[in-house]
Amino acid sequence: MPGISLLFGPLLLGVILNAMLYGVCILQSFIYQQTYKQDPKWIRYFVLYLFLLESANTVFDIGLVFEPLVINYGNPKSITISPVMIIADPLVTVLISMPVQFFIAWRIKVITDSWIMPSIIGFFGICAFIGGIATAISVSFIREWANFHHFEGAVITWLAASAVADLLITSTLSLSLYRRKTGVKATDDKISRIIRLTVQTGLVTALFATADVVIFLTVDNTTLNFFWDLALSKLYTNSLLSTLNARAGWDHLTGQTMDDSSNVLFSRSAPLKTTDVLELETNPRHNVKGGVHVKRPDLENAVVIHQIVESMADTELYGSSGFKSNAEKV
């Protein structure tokens, strides 16, 4: 049985971190709903779904420490029997993490036009979901802190599979986006920022999941792993929301307006390349139209500028697929 400080200390700190991240979640959800009203309804409802689950998760986590420290204060069983609300933690976490992982996996499919990596990511996401459900069921039957090691297999499946999925998402997205660099500074700067954000958010969730399972398996008679565990769901939601909300900042790099948002991860179309082509037209000629002499551009003093923009449409959201090329002649 863990000591009082090592039993309730990590739980309390984990709940505090969870509450702080919930504040960030509220702010990011508000910004998203106010800023991206033109996003497809299903994405907006998905964000609402995540926010509602995060709200419930925060209530459950507060109840997790409120029960032993207030309701059952002074009761000897409070230091041997886990709180009832602890059952909800793995359940709500996988109800958040799996949809987020599936969503990003689907975006990877759109970017790469391949089902291979998305399928692998989805497999690990499902494994994590099954492990989380198994953990919740196990905790409901095995309530004693000292016996938590009896269901360590479910915990390993849940957290290890989740960490692997996050690492695959991070590496696949980063590599796919890196390959889309064009040599045009504005476009490449935008892609580099997306890669940095992808790495930062993906590695944080993978780090917390890994630390959670490693401490659970290696450190006995303590709840230190819950400091990492209780923040997991908020990290998934905030990582998705931060990427959604960052689109406005990325647009400024290429001089686009928010209505023309072009995030390669989440928007209507993802710009891949912008090229300015200088075309010299020869064979100068004079035409007479209505008494007015019109001279075609010649080699010495005329340059025709074509701006070519290539973009990739999201077929799943908007129907038609393929690359579009628009030329503007100045």
Backbone torsions as a table, in degrees:
resi	resn	phi	psi	omega
1	MET	NA	129.6	-179.7
2	PRO	-70.2	155.5	175.3
3	GLY	-69.2	166.6	-176.2
4	ILE	-59.1	-47.1	-176.2
5	SER	-66.2	-38.8	-179.9
6	LEU	-81.7	-10.5	177.0
7	LEU	-88.8	-53.2	-174.6
8	PHE	-95.7	-22.2	179.9
9	GLY	-59.7	-56.4	178.7
10	PRO	-60.9	-35.7	177.7
11	LEU	-62.3	-46.0	-178.7
12	LEU	-64.5	-44.5	179.3
13	LEU	-64.8	-37.6	177.6
14	GLY	-64.0	-39.4	178.3
15	VAL	-67.7	-39.2	177.8
16	ILE	-62.4	-45.6	177.7
17	LEU	-62.4	-40.6	177.7
18	ASN	-59.7	-44.2	-179.3
19	ALA	-66.0	-38.5	177.8
20	MET	-63.4	-44.3	178.6
21	LEU	-67.3	-28.2	176.0
22	TYR	-66.4	-36.9	175.0
23	GLY	-60.9	-42.2	176.0
24	VAL	-63.0	-39.1	179.4
25	CYS	-63.2	-42.5	177.8
26	ILE	-59.3	-48.1	-178.8
27	LEU	-61.8	-46.5	-178.0
28	GLN	-67.3	-37.1	177.7
29	SER	-64.5	-41.8	178.9
30	PHE	-63.6	-45.7	179.3
31	ILE	-60.2	-43.7	-178.8
32	TYR	-63.2	-49.2	-176.3
33	GLN	-64.6	-30.2	179.7
34	GLN	-83.8	-27.7	-172.0
35	THR	-95.4	-38.6	-171.9
36	TYR	-113.2	56.8	-179.9
37	LYS	-71.0	-15.6	179.9
38	GLN	-89.2	-2.9	176.9
39	ASP	-64.2	154.4	177.2
40	PRO	-54.1	144.1	-175.6
41	LYS	-58.8	-36.0	-175.4
42	TRP	-67.4	-31.0	176.3
43	ILE	-70.9	-40.1	178.3
44	ARG	-64.6	-39.3	176.7
45	TYR	-68.4	-33.6	177.1
46	PHE	-63.7	-42.9	176.4
47	VAL	-62.4	-40.9	177.4
48	LEU	-63.1	-42.0	177.0
49	TYR	-57.2	-46.4	179.8
50	LEU	-63.6	-41.0	-179.2
51	PHE	-64.4	-42.6	179.7
52	LEU	-64.3	-41.9	177.8
53	LEU	-66.0	-38.0	178.0
54	GLU	-65.6	-36.1	176.6
55	SER	-63.2	-45.0	177.3
56	ALA	-63.5	-41.0	179.2
57	ASN	-60.7	-39.4	179.1
58	THR	-64.9	-42.2	177.7
59	VAL	-62.5	-45.1	-180.0
60	PHE	-61.8	-41.2	-178.1
61	ASP	-69.8	-35.9	175.0
62	ILE	-64.5	-41.9	176.6
63	GLY	-63.4	-27.0	-179.5
64	LEU	-62.1	-35.8	178.3
65	VAL	-97.9	-23.8	-179.6
66	PHE	-67.1	-37.5	-178.0
67	GLU	-61.6	-53.1	-177.8
68	PRO	-77.0	-30.5	-174.4
69	LEU	-89.2	-18.8	-178.5
70	VAL	-122.7	-61.3	-175.6
71	ILE	-63.7	-46.8	-177.3
72	ASN	-105.0	26.6	-179.8
73	TYR	-61.3	129.5	-179.0
74	GLY	87.4	-8.7	178.3
75	ASN	-84.7	121.4	-178.1
76	PRO	-57.5	-28.6	-178.8
77	LYS	-67.2	-21.1	-177.2
78	SER	-67.0	-19.4	179.4
79	ILE	-100.2	-0.1	177.4
80	THR	-118.0	-28.3	-178.5
81	ILE	-107.1	131.3	179.8
82	SER	-70.4	151.3	178.8
83	PRO	-63.9	153.3	180.0
84	VAL	-62.4	-38.1	-175.5
85	MET	-66.4	-13.9	-179.4
86	ILE	-66.0	-21.6	178.5
87	ILE	-63.5	-34.0	-175.5
88	ALA	-75.4	-20.3	-173.8
89	ASP	-61.2	-57.0	179.3
90	PRO	-65.4	-32.5	-179.2
91	LEU	-63.8	-52.2	-178.3
92	VAL	-67.5	-36.6	-179.1
93	THR	-60.3	-45.9	-179.2
94	VAL	-74.3	-25.5	174.7
95	LEU	-69.0	-17.4	176.0
96	ILE	-97.9	-47.8	-173.1
97	SER	-66.3	-42.8	-176.7
98	MET	-64.1	-47.3	177.0
99	PRO	-60.7	-37.9	178.1
100	VAL	-63.9	-45.1	178.3
101	GLN	-63.8	-39.5	177.4
102	PHE	-64.9	-40.3	-179.6
103	PHE	-61.9	-47.8	179.4
104	ILE	-67.0	-37.2	177.7
105	ALA	-61.1	-40.2	177.5
106	TRP	-63.6	-39.2	177.9
107	ARG	-65.7	-36.0	176.5
108	ILE	-62.5	-38.7	177.8
109	LYS	-61.9	-41.0	179.6
110	VAL	-64.4	-42.1	-177.0
111	ILE	-70.9	-45.4	-174.3
112	THR	-90.8	-15.0	-175.7
113	ASP	56.4	39.6	179.4
114	SER	-143.9	144.1	179.2
115	TRP	-96.3	-2.0	-172.1
116	ILE	-64.4	-62.4	-178.4
117	MET	-66.4	-42.0	175.8
118	PRO	-57.0	-36.9	179.2
119	SER	-67.1	-40.6	178.3
120	ILE	-65.1	-44.2	177.8
121	ILE	-61.8	-43.4	178.1
122	GLY	-61.5	-37.6	178.1
123	PHE	-60.6	-48.3	179.5
124	PHE	-67.9	-33.1	175.8
125	GLY	-63.3	-40.7	177.3
126	ILE	-66.9	-41.0	177.2
127	CYS	-59.8	-43.0	178.4
128	ALA	-63.5	-39.9	178.9
129	PHE	-62.5	-46.2	179.1
130	ILE	-62.6	-42.5	178.2
131	GLY	-63.1	-39.1	178.2
132	GLY	-65.9	-42.5	177.3
133	ILE	-63.2	-43.2	178.8
134	ALA	-62.8	-37.4	177.7
135	THR	-65.0	-44.2	179.1
136	ALA	-61.5	-42.8	178.7
137	ILE	-64.8	-42.0	-179.2
138	SER	-63.5	-42.5	-179.8
139	VAL	-64.4	-32.6	-179.9
140	SER	-67.4	-23.3	178.9
141	PHE	-101.0	-33.8	180.0
142	ILE	-107.4	95.3	-172.3
143	ARG	-93.0	-17.1	-175.6
144	GLU	-76.9	133.3	178.5
145	TRP	-56.3	-42.0	-174.8
146	ALA	-66.2	-17.2	-176.5
147	ASN	-105.5	10.3	-178.2
148	PHE	-63.0	-24.1	-179.1
149	HIS	-68.2	-12.3	-179.4
150	HIS	-68.0	-23.1	179.2
151	PHE	-117.4	32.7	-178.7
152	GLU	-65.4	-24.7	177.3
153	GLY	-61.2	-41.7	178.3
154	ALA	-65.9	-40.1	179.8
155	VAL	-65.1	-42.9	178.8
156	ILE	-61.5	-45.5	179.4
157	THR	-59.6	-45.3	-178.7
158	TRP	-62.0	-57.9	-170.3
159	LEU	-79.1	-38.5	179.7
160	ALA	-66.6	-44.2	178.9
161	ALA	-63.9	-38.3	178.6
162	SER	-64.6	-42.8	179.0
163	ALA	-63.9	-41.5	178.6
164	VAL	-62.8	-43.6	178.3
165	ALA	-60.2	-42.5	-180.0
166	ASP	-64.8	-41.5	179.1
167	LEU	-66.3	-38.9	177.7
168	LEU	-65.5	-41.2	177.7
169	ILE	-60.5	-48.0	-177.6
170	THR	-61.8	-49.1	-177.0
171	SER	-68.1	-41.6	-178.2
172	THR	-66.8	-45.7	178.8
173	LEU	-63.1	-44.9	-178.1
174	SER	-61.5	-45.3	-179.6
175	LEU	-66.2	-42.9	-178.9
176	SER	-64.1	-41.9	-180.0
177	LEU	-70.9	-37.6	179.3
178	TYR	-60.5	-37.9	-180.0
179	ARG	-68.2	-14.9	-178.3
180	ARG	-93.3	6.0	175.2
181	LYS	-66.1	142.5	-169.1
182	THR	-114.8	-14.4	-172.3
183	GLY	95.4	-10.3	175.0
184	VAL	-87.4	122.1	-169.1
185	LYS	-58.5	-46.8	-176.7
186	ALA	-61.2	-44.9	179.9
187	THR	-67.1	-43.3	-179.0
188	ASP	-66.3	-36.9	176.6
189	ASP	-62.3	-40.5	179.3
190	LYS	-64.1	-45.3	179.2
191	ILE	-64.2	-39.2	179.7
192	SER	-62.7	-38.7	178.6
193	ARG	-67.3	-39.0	177.3
194	ILE	-63.5	-41.6	179.3
195	ILE	-62.4	-44.5	-179.5
196	ARG	-61.1	-44.9	179.5
197	LEU	-64.9	-39.4	178.3
198	THR	-61.5	-45.1	-179.6
199	VAL	-65.3	-45.5	-177.4
200	GLN	-61.4	-49.2	-177.0
201	THR	-71.5	-40.0	-179.6
202	GLY	-66.7	-40.5	-179.1
203	LEU	-70.2	-32.3	179.6
204	VAL	-64.1	-47.8	179.6
205	THR	-64.8	-40.1	178.0
206	ALA	-64.7	-39.8	179.9
207	LEU	-63.9	-45.3	-178.9
208	PHE	-65.8	-41.3	178.8
209	ALA	-64.6	-41.0	179.5
210	THR	-66.6	-45.6	179.0
211	ALA	-61.7	-38.2	179.5
212	ASP	-59.5	-52.2	-175.9
213	VAL	-71.9	-36.4	-179.5
214	VAL	-66.0	-45.7	179.7
215	ILE	-67.1	-38.4	178.0
216	PHE	-59.1	-38.0	-176.0
217	LEU	-84.8	-26.5	-171.2
218	THR	-106.7	-23.8	-176.8
219	VAL	-109.6	110.7	-178.6
220	ASP	-88.7	160.9	173.4
221	ASN	56.7	42.4	177.0
222	THR	-158.9	162.0	174.9
223	THR	-114.0	29.3	-178.2
224	LEU	-56.3	-31.6	-178.4
225	ASN	-64.2	-22.5	-177.8
226	PHE	-72.6	-19.0	174.4
227	PHE	-61.0	-39.3	178.4
228	TRP	-82.2	-36.3	-173.4
229	ASP	-67.2	-44.1	-172.9
230	LEU	-69.6	-16.5	-179.7
231	ALA	-94.1	-8.1	-171.2
232	LEU	-57.6	-50.2	-175.5
233	SER	-61.4	-40.9	-180.0
234	LYS	-64.0	-34.8	179.6
235	LEU	-65.8	-39.5	178.2
236	TYR	-63.7	-47.6	-178.5
237	THR	-65.5	-45.3	-178.9
238	ASN	-66.9	-33.0	178.0
239	SER	-65.3	-41.5	178.0
240	LEU	-67.2	-46.0	-178.5
241	LEU	-65.1	-37.9	179.8
242	SER	-64.1	-36.2	178.1
243	THR	-71.0	-40.2	177.0
244	LEU	-62.4	-45.6	-175.3
245	ASN	-76.5	-18.0	-178.6
246	ALA	-75.2	-8.0	-177.0
247	ARG	-58.8	-38.0	-178.8
248	ALA	-62.3	-42.1	178.6
249	GLY	-65.6	-39.0	179.0
250	TRP	-65.8	-34.8	-178.3
251	ASP	-63.1	-33.0	-178.9
252	HIS	-63.8	-24.6	-179.2
253	LEU	-68.6	-27.9	-179.3
254	THR	-112.0	10.7	176.2
255	GLY	72.4	22.4	-179.4
256	GLN	-93.6	156.9	173.9
257	THR	-87.5	167.5	-179.0
258	MET	-65.4	-31.4	179.1
259	ASP	-68.3	-22.6	178.8
260	ASP	-100.8	25.7	-176.5
261	SER	-47.4	134.9	-175.0
262	SER	-136.1	57.8	176.5
263	ASN	-77.4	124.8	-177.9
264	VAL	-67.5	-9.3	178.9
265	LEU	-97.2	-35.4	-166.9
266	PHE	-132.7	-6.5	-172.0
267	SER	-96.6	-178.9	-176.7
268	ARG	-60.5	-42.9	178.0
269	SER	-142.2	150.5	-175.7
270	ALA	-113.8	110.6	-179.7
271	PRO	-67.9	132.2	-178.2
272	LEU	-107.8	-31.6	-173.4
273	LYS	-156.0	137.7	173.6
274	THR	-128.8	123.1	-173.8
275	THR	-133.0	132.5	172.7
276	ASP	-98.0	122.2	-177.8
277	VAL	-112.9	124.0	177.1
278	LEU	-95.4	117.7	-175.5
279	GLU	-115.0	121.9	178.6
280	LEU	-94.8	120.8	-178.9
281	GLU	-99.9	127.2	-179.2
282	THR	-99.7	-164.7	179.3
283	ASN	57.9	61.8	178.8
284	PRO	-63.1	138.5	179.1
285	ARG	-141.0	158.6	176.0
286	HIS	-109.8	132.3	174.8
287	ASN	-117.7	147.9	177.1
288	VAL	-116.0	116.9	179.7
289	LYS	-126.0	111.3	177.8
290	GLY	61.1	33.9	178.3
291	GLY	84.9	-0.9	-179.1
292	VAL	-106.1	129.4	178.4
293	HIS	-81.4	124.8	178.4
294	VAL	-118.0	120.5	-178.3
295	LYS	-101.7	126.8	176.8
296	ARG	-71.6	155.8	-180.0
297	PRO	-61.7	139.2	177.8
298	ASP	-110.7	178.3	-172.1
299	LEU	-67.5	-31.0	-173.8
300	GLU	-79.3	-40.3	-168.2
301	ASN	-129.8	16.5	-178.8
302	ALA	-131.9	132.9	176.4
303	VAL	-131.4	130.5	176.9
304	VAL	-104.0	124.4	-176.8
305	ILE	-104.6	124.1	175.0
306	HIS	-110.4	130.1	173.1
307	GLN	-107.4	120.9	-177.5
308	ILE	-111.5	125.8	178.7
309	VAL	-120.4	122.3	176.9
310	GLU	-102.1	137.5	178.3
311	SER	-142.0	154.7	-179.9
312	MET	-114.4	123.2	-178.8
313	ALA	-82.7	147.5	175.3
314	ASP	-84.9	101.3	-173.4
315	THR	-63.8	-34.3	-176.7
316	GLU	-67.4	-31.8	-177.1
317	LEU	-90.8	-35.7	-166.4
318	TYR	-127.2	15.6	171.2
319	GLY	90.5	-96.5	-170.8
320	SER	-64.4	152.6	-178.3
321	SER	-122.3	179.7	175.3
322	GLY	101.3	-177.0	-178.5
323	PHE	-102.5	141.1	179.2
324	LYS	-112.4	142.3	179.6
325	SER	-130.6	120.5	-179.7
326	ASN	-114.3	129.7	179.9
327	ALA	-114.2	132.8	179.3
328	GLU	-117.5	122.1	-176.9
329	LYS	-102.3	126.8	-178.3
330	VAL	-107.9	NA	NA
